[in-house]
């Protein structure tokens, strides 16, 4: 159900309509402003939730936000955001922003990078899938089958189907202009046994709805729940862990925070170093098989190629063959330090290998297969130490086979520890997050809203993973 | 330390806001909430006399919001809705601290909920015209019909022929009409920005006078007009003014995570106006916090051996643990399994098996309310129900849950057994008007001891144990059956009844049931402290603020872990 109808036939505005609206707002600006930027973001969503083997509700709608940023003289800038698009409301917002900017006798910080004039080159991205757009307007009738699959397995189904389309347009008085659009989908199912003692989960996320297989998701979740029935307790301790992609993506997503240059230089991340340059740039920080990079044009993930009123997002290599190569400098800190700037890597791609999970299990003398984890919180930021709980399928592996389901564990681990204790890696692919509200350390960033930017990770087998306590939670 | 969470719906922030957020995060704070209109400026440089209201749009006449709401309900009814309701709201938001400037935000939104033949649908939007809300209502009706077809298709596959026999039919609230405001003396949006900045500077100066203590303060205001209307004739208008102002003190000698932050007693989110922060007693509280933090910093530091120890929580920590372990577990949608694929389930399920049983020590009595001055205070919840105030845990026994209209019927047998009318607790919350209605726990209050019992009294008989202060939110699990706490709290070693060391490098973990059954004593009213933090729920997730008032508490045992 689309409310803005800003571009007939499209759930979000087209480049022509975006340029028209942004240009109109830009023309409202006073000519003596020395820099003005207009950013439009239009998001349309279609959500379906089910639980207890029945449809709970749907949640549909759209939202169009206008950001107007103005600067008068050096170091005097004000930004205003509104979701009200009538001309008189927009003009009033522009005038209020300008009036306040003029009143400022000189702001404290100039966040304008010196190289902003002239045309920028934005990495071309292809993140729009017509199949998702069609599904947004027709709503796939998959819920009864998904519920039936889980119910027929003797389990209780709960789940989520989410589709999104988004467009953004940035235009500024330095001649920079960029239109970007994306679609995204996520489908997850939790299957619980009627006695409430076991559960299974599976999920997929993709830009294209036709790449999502709801039947497979429901079937897999149910199968995991069935296999997880009647779990027994296993002594906590350090054990070999075989981590599914859904588990890995939760365990590594806070690496984003560790790559912040400002925090690192102040000793607040595992990548800090006492001596100049006060970071471990150039040092080995992970297993040599691991490389981590971010690229807006990544075919498996990708993301918006601009940020901060029209600055281009560069492709960045963070870790290369285990060596730290770069940190993320925000524009202000980058200018101060004389470094290139980039957004925090909310989306990244981690190299994998070729070992299937089945082979990892066969090669495992004793260990734990972890289907999923949740409740990830940072325990100690300087070491990257996390806590969380396994869920929705935890199995004891012995002599190369899954021997039995086990009760869940609480764990304390750091990706900067276990990524140095790798045994084997599987093929990297985009992993579904499922329900993932912000950890306390991620507080407030828009990128934690649904859908999170894609993270591409492999399943992996690691040694000495710290399952430090039993958890009663199912 | 509480965290107030901010959601920027735009892709990225303004440059100044980004800096503010990064720096605040580095200082251990992040401030804000979801916003659709924001302005940032350096408040220290704003000319005298400019108020937050002058920097924001003139609020719409509430009659406009009521008109839109009634148009939507008329449209939904004509389109064939069995039941429909709508929340239409306009909100403004203002946050300021003396180091990182000021942000002002505003937004307009609405959400229509429709029920037809067992199928629920929700449609939201932000276009403030009659055409748009009518289209939203008609769209919700059309979708509800499709959803009803899905419900029937699901039932027929399972062999059921009637509508969900395990789900009682929805009974709307009796129609309510009226208008209500949170009573305020001074509108914070009418107080000049410069005066509010002077207040912050004055607070921080009070802290700095006790150098090496260092103070940090923030003022956060939110005002909202929210209209609720239903197809059964409800039409209510509420005006909320809410404060999340906080003052923190820590030693200024060193920076980093090792220095203890102490929050003042007034740093609890509440409903009310500028009079909440104009209280001169806050300066005394800052002085007390400065003395306290310097006292802690003077203690020798050490690390405790891993093991199991008795522990005393101060009131803020008690409130944080209570909410995380038991408060969230009382939310009926979670209890019934509706959050199984998102936030999780509840260890207090199934309700008919748990109600009337001991879930905690007899020392624990907890009441829930949405009354003044709590941050969650409303006259009508987002179902149009007048919230109740009452016990949820009585002398350790579970006696009630937090419910909404759609979830309360699950407790009908319990109410019948006790000769009570089956009513919703009034816990229906749409975190914003364009968010779906969820069940959210109200303000929780733990009853203090009636006899004089200070924290010193609680630790007096402790031969070797822990005292934990501050209100960092514990991490929990998907069923709320265990928790852990690490960096965001202050730990002290207690030996022979006295605090002897500040601990660095330890964390704690506990299992919910044995922990709360091991509560041996609570402090008296002088140990009461408030706590508040944002917690997420739903998919996509939405956050809202939860608050508690609790005394200190002594627990038999907690597991101490090492971070080293």
Interface residues (C-beta under 8 A of the other chain):
Chain A: X1 X3 X4 X39 X41 X43 X45 X47 X49 X51 X52 X53 X54 X55 X56 X57 X58 X59 X60 X61 X62 X63 X64 X65 X67 X69 X77 X78 X79 X80 X81 X82 X83 X84 X85 X89 X92 X93 X96 X97 X100 X101 X103 X104 X105 X106 X107 X108 X109 X111 X139 X141 X143 X144 X147 X148 X151 X156 X158 X159 X160 X162 X168 X188 X189 X190 X192 X196 X199 X201 X260 X262 X263 X266 X267 X268 X304 X307 X308 X309 X330 X331 X332 X343 X374 X375 X377 X378 X379 X380 X381 X382 X383 X385 X387 X388 X389 X391 X408 X410 X412 X434 X435 X436 X437 X438 X440 X441 X443 X444 X445 X446 X448 X449 X450 X468 X469 X471 X472 X473 X474
Chain B: X3 X5 X6 X7 X8 X9 X10 X11 X12 X13 X14 X15 X16 X17 X18 X19 X21 X22 X25 X26 X30 X31 X32 X35 X36 X37 X38 X39 X40 X41 X42 X45 X46 X47 X50 X55 X56 X57 X101 X105 X106 X107 X108 X109 X111 X113 X119 X120 X121 X122 X123 X124 X125 X126 X127 X128 X132 X135 X136 X139 X140 X143 X146 X147 X150 X151 X153 X154 X155 X157 X158 X164 X166 X167 X255 X256 X257 X336 X337 X338 X339 X340 X341 X342 X343 X344 X345 X347 X349 X434 X436 X473 X475 X476 X477 X478 X479 X480 X481 X482 X484 X486 X487 X488 X507 X509 X511 X513 X536 X539 X540 X541 X543 X559 X561 X563
